[in-house]
Amino acid sequence: GQNIDQPTEMTATEGAIVQINCTYQTSGFNGLFWYQQHAGEAPTFLSYNVLDGLEEKGRFSSFLSRSKGYSYLLLKELQMKDSASYLCAVSDSNAGNMLTFGGGTRLMVKP
Amino acid sequence: EPEVTQTPSHQVTQMGQEVILRCVPISNHLYFYWYRQILGQKVEFLVSFYNNEISEKSEIFDDQFSVERPDGSNFTLKIRSTKLEDSAMYFCASSEGVTNEKLFFGSGTQLSVL
């Protein structure tokens, strides 16, 4: 099976930087995804990591350490519209590469 | 940008009734999925579908559930006899490939079983 842990809630200030951590345990790691989900809406793709290191895409960056079973999503220059849940999801090659999602981190951005 | 479309956006049904949730995946995608999210809980995998057959399914996807691709564009999820605990948001998703491919999610169908 798989186990994915991320904080339930975080609060940050507009213009600041926030880091959302995710730890995972899986038998056949085949990539880690971050999705953004606004309340009542579908998850939308943010980033994908399969090799160790940092992937940067505009204000969002994602980091992976496979040996530590650890990833983080870094959001810079926070905007009010970034208030959403951020879902860490792991692909498992032993399970047909289906995605297993963590419980999500609800980020609240304050003015 | 192409998108996955789902209908209806909301479905209310009585316990024991059959429901069919409909999805139109992105046209050049080959892999289709159903996920669900009970209010306040995590997104859970139900089933994946490729080449007109189920490729993976979770423990949630029991005999009450079935999927079908009735034509070249639609992908449906049928729940034969709904239970109260089936109340959830059901997301359809599609991807070009299966390995390391990002999923594109539809906007979901909120199913309420009374």
Interface residues (C-beta under 8 A of the other chain):
Chain A: N30 G31 F33 Q37 E41 A42 P43 T44 F45 Y48 V50 L87 A89 S91 S93 A95 G96 N97 M98 L99 T100 F101 G102 G103 G104
Chain B: Y33 Q41 K42 V43 E44 F45 S48 S55 E56 S58 F91 V98 T99 N100 K102 L103 F104 F105 G106 S107 G108
